[in-house]
Amino acid sequence: MQALEECEAFAWERSKENVAPVHCGRNVDKLNVVLAEVDSSNHHSKLISQERELLHNIATYCGEDPLMSWLEYYKWVQEYFPSDVKKILAVLEQITHEFKGNKKYRNDVRYMKLWVAYADKVEKPLEVFMFLHKHKIGDKLSLFYIAWAFLCEKSGKIKDAETIFNRGFQKNAEPRETLKKKYDEFNCRVIKAWTKSSEDNYEGSQRSYASVYASQLVEESSSGDKMTEVAVKHETRVGYLPWEFYCVNEIISRLSKDEQHPSFETIIRMYTLHVFQNATLLIQQRGDRGTLHGLVNKYAQHGRRIPEQIAVYYAYQMFATVDIVHKARFLHGDIKPDNWILVDGQSYWDTRETFSTGAVCLIDFGRAIDLDYYPKDFAFCGDCHASGFQCIEMLTKETWTYQIDTFGLCASIHLLLFGDYMEVKYISKTGKWMPKRPWKRYWQCQLWSDLFSTFLNIPPGSTTQPSLQWWCSKLERYFTDNETNKTVCHANAERGY
């Protein structure tokens, strides 16, 4: 008897490499007993009998919670077949698919835990979460978004992970405190990884991204010192900052005599550039109100999306700004929500009224292209390799010019409207590229359909673009024809987000 007890006590140690792990852990005493009995003569028949009884309970269950009997069966399989990964996976697949059409369990946390366990054991777990998202399974549960975001983060898809967390906030997923806690932990990991990556890049190569610091510019005068809030961009070598300084000032210089452009307030202001042997400093305008991307996240954390009126308001300003850049014969080359900062500003069509929503300002001209250095009608080829911001021409291996910027405009507007990044699809019936997401029925659907259709389907090889000024006028009429839309802009800004 003592020998048998000793055999059971060490059964786990002899077999642990064959035991499938579970998130909640296992009872070692029970596990030792099970593993010690595996080779006993009556063990197999005993398990068959128990399994038959459990399956009979499932088949004959008439209560209000049929999932319960399945959970008992799954727990039994985990306990008595700890090393049989195939059987565990088969049972998980059977249970999850048994209730996938049952609305009662769509947001049952017990059911979602089974899906998470199933995804943890399949070859392509992200496809599982895409399936759940499509069928709205777990869309009110924090666990769904946390597990999905974790998988994206693990796969290196950081932007996707952030978008998924924001979807959870928009859906008011519960418990909200858990979602917020995991989102904060995610942000800490991203910052830590980014910092380490930046240090590694500095040590391993000459290439490094500029650091940005908040500072003050002091102008001395007889009437007293004038303090200007500025941002200081710092590179540890002579890199992209001189080019960025040149591009912005050249754009302003080329168009400064053009009375058709009332101001350049929506383009980042550059003050001074300082180039040293071992570093470069660029003193520029500072934006303390964050970026468009940050604004979308702030709305998401309140469980909301940006109202359509706000999206139209900023879309107008973005179109007007890019029109200025293009008329100066420049391409920005990196238009995205992170490169639009929020500043104080007025509406272009009524300068008597300052909108409390402010204005947007285009920053980061480090990848800009001066078209005056190239022959007329010159086109480019190649890929920016920025997922979600590759224009149609990059995806189809065609040449491009202005499309790199107009696609970025569409992608930025898409984030404002939907709260996530734009994915495009080719519609063979119409022969056009369009966003995958459908418009909300209460939006100005024709406006958005026309806009995206126009700028996602510029003819291949074209070195001209649709009129940005015409589209500015069309977006302007959204407000001038309806005073209520102006009121929404004020009301949302006064709420603080």
Number of C-alpha atoms within 10 A of each C-alpha: 6 7 8 9 13 11 17 20 18 15 21 21 11 12 14 15 10 12 16 14 14 10 6 6 7 13 9 12 13 15 21 21 18 19 25 21 16 14 10 9 9 10 12 12 10 11 15 11 10 13 15 12 13 17 14 12 16 18 12 10 14 9 9 7 11 15 20 15 19 22 17 14 21 17 13 16 17 21 15 16 20 22 18 14 16 12 14 21 17 11 19 22 16 12 20 18 12 12 15 16 12 10 11 10 17 20 19 15 17 12 20 20 16 18 23 18 17 20 22 16 14 12 9 10 18 18 12 18 22 12 11 18 15 10 13 14 23 23 21 22 22 26 22 27 27 21 20 24 26 19 20 19 18 11 12 11 14 18 15 18 24 20 19 22 28 27 23 26 27 19 19 20 23 18 12 17 11 14 24 17 10 19 20 12 11 20 13 12 13 14 11 12 12 12 12 12 13 17 12 12 14 14 11 10 8 10 14 18 14 19 12 15 12 14 15 14 16 11 10 10 8 5 6 8 11 11 12 13 14 20 21 22 18 20 21 18 18 17 19 16 23 16 15 20 21 15 23 22 14 16 20 18 12 12 17 15 9 10 8 9 13 9 14 16 15 22 23 21 20 18 14 11 17 13 15 10 8 9 13 21 22 22 23 21 19 23 20 13 13 14 20 23 19 16 20 22 26 18 19 23 21 14 17 18 23 20 17 17 21 20 17 22 23 22 23 24 21 24 20 19 21 24 19 23 22 18 12 20 17 24 24 23 20 20 27 22 23 16 18 26 24 23 19 15 18 16 19 16 12 10 10 9 11 15 19 16 24 18 22 27 24 25 23 20 24 19 15 18 17 17 17 10 10 10 8 9 11 14 16 15 12 13 14 13 9 9 12 15 24 18 27 23 24 19 10 9 13 15 18 23 23 24 25 23 23 26 24 22 21 25 26 28 25 22 21 26 22 19 24 21 21 21 14 16 12 13 12 8 6 7 9 14 19 20 20 12 12 10 15 10 7 7 13 14 13 9 13 16 14 10 15 20 16 17 23 20 16 21 12 13 15 15 17 13 15 12 10 20 15 11 16 17 13 14 20 19 12 18 17 13 9 10 10 11 18 17 13 16 21 16 13 16 14 11 7 9 15
